[in-house]
Amino acid sequence: MSAEALAQVLRPIVGMFEPADYPDLLVGLGAPDDAAVWRLDERRALVATTDFFTPVVDEPFEYGAIAAANALSDVYAMGGAPFLALNVAAFPPDLPADLLGEILRGGAEKAREAGVVIAGGHTIQDKEPKYGLIVLGFVDPQRMITKSGARPGDRLVLSKPLGFGVTTTALKRDMAAPEDVAEAIGWMTRLNRQAAELALEFGVRGGTDITGFGFIGHAWEMAESSGVGLRVDFDRIPFTRGARRYADEWTFPGGSLDNRLFYGLHVSFLRDLSEAEQMLLFDAQTSGGLLLAVPMERLEAMTRRAAEIDQPLWVIGEVLEGGEIQVV
């Protein structure tokens, strides 16, 4: 669902639940964030999220693993540690049972890698496969990462490249090179756990993950929630190997076009970029990386530590006073 359509759908329930009536709901009824957070005590809060989608790759096991990594990412984006999950699935009745089992196995293997137990779930019949997880985690409310935590002077750091949307759409159109698909799958199945742990280690308080609303959409949500502007250096943004070629061939998923229509008003392109290059920043991602606002005085130590533990990080811009995203 596009951001604009989602806003319309939610209008009838705006104001139904007032934040003042739920003082222990720390995140969920105010500005949009990656997961809901409910305070249990002074040092512990519960993080709750859910996410599911239709297949983005051909292999059922890889699809299940990507869907699980994507759902777990919302907990990591809040600085939380997931511990429990439930399957959410819709399957056509004529699909072979072993294929469905591989989807669930892919999700289970990825959850186990994250130290998470899948304790059941719910399935229904539908014309198109859909799979994902409900995920619960714990977070320290004093160390929580939120979209409202970015401050002027922070440096913007990204933990995965962009380009998953154009690559997987190229796959659906039989236009993608196998090595490009393999690269994208490798990133999409990579957990954001290590990046989140690194952010917590260095006191990061502002961040989000890059998924369906694309880089600009999620960056704007962080900027708006924090009351700041962002300056992004296009040349520093990492892309998967085939992303620019597929962008030139215009293999963007439909959600990318919706993202540009909804979020394009909040970005100024201050350099000469082609339409395809601009669209890559609106490209709908699946299981993308974390976008973190890192205090400048901690950046050098954090990037040095990232190199030591083999955690990719790209410094792509900075947080400014003001209220828009500038791409330079």
N, C-alpha and C positions, 0 to 999 in steps of 0.2 A: 504494500500500500504506500502511495506517495505521501510525502510530508503534508502536502496541502489537503489530501483526502483524509488523512489521519486527524488533522486539526478539525475538520468538519464533523467527523464521526464522534469526536470527543466532546463537542460543544454541549450536547444535552446533559452531560453529567458534570459540567464545570460548576463548581460550588456545592455539589452534593455532599462532598466530604471536606470539611473545613480543617485546615492544619491545626488550628487551636484546640480542636476536639481530640487530637491524637498527638500529644506532646512527645511520645516515644517514637513516633514515625519521623525519623531524622531526614530521610530523603524519600520522596514519592509523590507528594501533593503540590510541591512548589515548582521550581524550574525543572525542566526535563533532565534526567540523568540516566545512567546505564542500568541501574537496578534500584529496587526499594531497599531501604535500610531501617530496621526496627531495633531500638535500643533495648538490650536486656539488662545491663547494669553499666557502671561507669567505665568499664574496660572492655566490654564486649557487646557487639550488636550483630543482629542477623541480617544477612544480605539475601534477597530473593529475586530471581529473574526467570524468564522463560524465553525461548526462541526456537523456531522451527521454520523450514522452508522446503521447496521442491528441489529435486536434484540439480546440482551445478556441474557434475562430472559424470562420466559413464559408469565407472566401477562402483558397485554398491558398497563395498567395504570402505572405499575412500570417501564416498558421499557421507556415510555414517560418521566417519572420523572427523570430517570437516564440520558437519552439523554440531557434533559434540564440542569440538574446540571453539566454535563460534558462540555457543550458549555459555560455556565456561568463561569466555572472555569478559562477559559483563561483570562477573564477580571480580576478576582480576583488575578490571578497569576501575573498580572502587577501592582497590587496595586490599581486597578480601581474599580469604582462603576457602575455596569450595570444599565441601565434605559429603554432600548428599545430593542425589539427582533422581529424577523420574523420567522415563521415556514418554514422549508425546509423538504419536505416529498415526498417519492415515495411509492406507494401502489399498490399491485396487484388488478386488477378490480374485482376478485372474492371473496375478503375478505369482511366479513360482515361489514356493515356501523357502527354498534354499536361498533365493535372491533376497528375500525379506530378512532372513536370518543373517545374511552377510551385512546388511545395513545396520542391524542391531549390534552385531559383533564389532563393527567398526566403531560405533559409538561407545560400546562397553570397553574396548581396548584403550580408547583415548581417555575415557573417564578413569580407568585404572591407572594409566600413566600419571594423571593429575592427582592421584590419591583419593579419588571420589568413588563412592559405591552407588550403583544404580539399583534402587530398591523398588522395582516395579514400574508402573506407569499406566498409560491408557492408549488404546488403539481404536480406530474406527475405519470403516470402508469409505473410500473416495475414488474419484476417477483418476487422480494424479497422486503419486507418492509424495508424502510430506513427512519429515522427521526432524526431531530436535529434542531438547531436554528442558525440564524445570530444574533449576539448580538452587541449592541453598549453600550459604557460606557464612563464615564469621569474619568480622572486621573490628579493629580497635577504633571506636568513635573519635578518639583523639588523633588518630593517624590516617583517617579516611581520605581517599582521593576522590574529588568531585569535579564536575565541570565548572563550578563556581570558584575554584581555588587558584586560578591563574592570576598573576600580578604583573604590572608593568616592570619591565626589566628581565623577566624570566626568559629563558631561551626555549624554543620549541624543538622537541626531540621526537623522532618517529622511530618505531622499532621494527616495522616491516615495510617493504616497498609497496607501491601502488601498481595496479594493472590487472587485478584478478578478474574484474568484470568483463573487460574487453577480451581477455584471454579465454575465459570459459564460454563466452558467447561465440567467439571464433570456433571453439571446439564444437558447439552445437550446430554450427553452420559448416562443419567439415573443412575449416580453413586454418586450423591451428596446427603448428608443428608439434610433434610428440614431446620434444625436449622443452618447449615452452610450457606445455600443459604440465609436464612433470615438475618444472620449477614452481609454477603457481600452486600445484597441489602440495608441494613440500612446504611452502610458506603457510598455506591455509590450514594445514594439519599441525603446524607448530603452535604449541600452547603459549599464551602470553604470561604464563606464570613467572618465568625468570625475569622478564621485563618489569613486571609488577613488584616483585621482591626487590629488585634493584631500585626502583622508584621509592619504595618505602625506606630502604636503607639510607637514602640520601635526602629524605625529608620532603619529597615531592608531594604537593597537596592539590595540584591542578592537573586534570587529565581526563581522557576518554578513549574509547576504541573506535577505529574507523571501520564502519560496516555499511549498511544499506544506503545511508544518506550521502555516501562519498566523503572524500577528504574535506571539501568546502562545507558540506552540511554539518558534519560533526565538529569541525573547527569553529563554525559560526555558533553552534549551540554552546560551546565552551566560552567563546568571546562574549556572547550575549549574557550568559549566566554570571560571568565574572565582571561584566561591565568594562571590558577592555577592547582594544583592537589588536590585530595580528598583522605582522609583516612576514611574508613567506618568500624565500628565494627559490624560484622555480628550478634553477640549475642545481640546487642542492637536494631536491626531492628525488628519492630513489624510485625507479620503475623496474618492473620485471623486464626481462630481455626482449620479449616480443611486443610489449605494450604499445610502443609508439607505432610500430608497423600496423598492428591491428586497429589502433585509433585512426590511422590514415585510411584504413579500409572501412572505417565506421562500423565496427562490430560492437557497439555499445549496447548493453541491455536497456530495456525500456525505462527502468528506474533511474538510469543516469540522466536521461532527458528530463524526467520529472524533477530531479534534483536541481538541474540548471534553471528550470523555470521558477522553482520555489526559492532557491538560495542565491541565484545570480544577482539579485538586487543588493546583496550585502558584500560583494567583492568588487574591487577595482583592479584591473589588469594594467599595471603601470609600465609594461614592456610589450613589445610586439611578439605575440604568440599566435600561432595558427589556431583555427577553430578546434581542430582535433587535439592540440596540446591543452587548450583551455578545458575541453571536455574531459580530459583525463583526471582533472581535479574534482570533477563531479561524478566520476565513474563509481557506480554502486559496487562496493566491496563485500566479500564474504570472508569472515574470520580474518579481518585485517589486523594491523598492529595497533599499539598504543600510541596516542599523541599526548606527550607530557610537557608540562610547563615547568622547567627546571630552574631553580634560583641560580643566577649567573655565578655566584661564588662557589657553588657546588658542582658546576658543570664539568670542570676539568677532572676532578676526582671521580665523578660518576662515569665519564667516558673511559677513563683509564681502567676503572674496575670492570666495566662492560667488556673491554678488550681481554682482560684476564680470564673472564668466565665465558668468552665466546658468545656474548649477547650483542647482536647487531644494533647499533644506534646511529641515526643520522641527525645532525643538527641542521635544521632547515629554516630557522627564522627566529623571531623574537616577539614578545608581548609588548604592546604599546598602550599609551593612553589613547582614548578615542573609541570609535564604535564601528569599525569595518575591518574587512580583511583586505590587505594590499598584497598583490603578487608582483614581485619585482624581478 
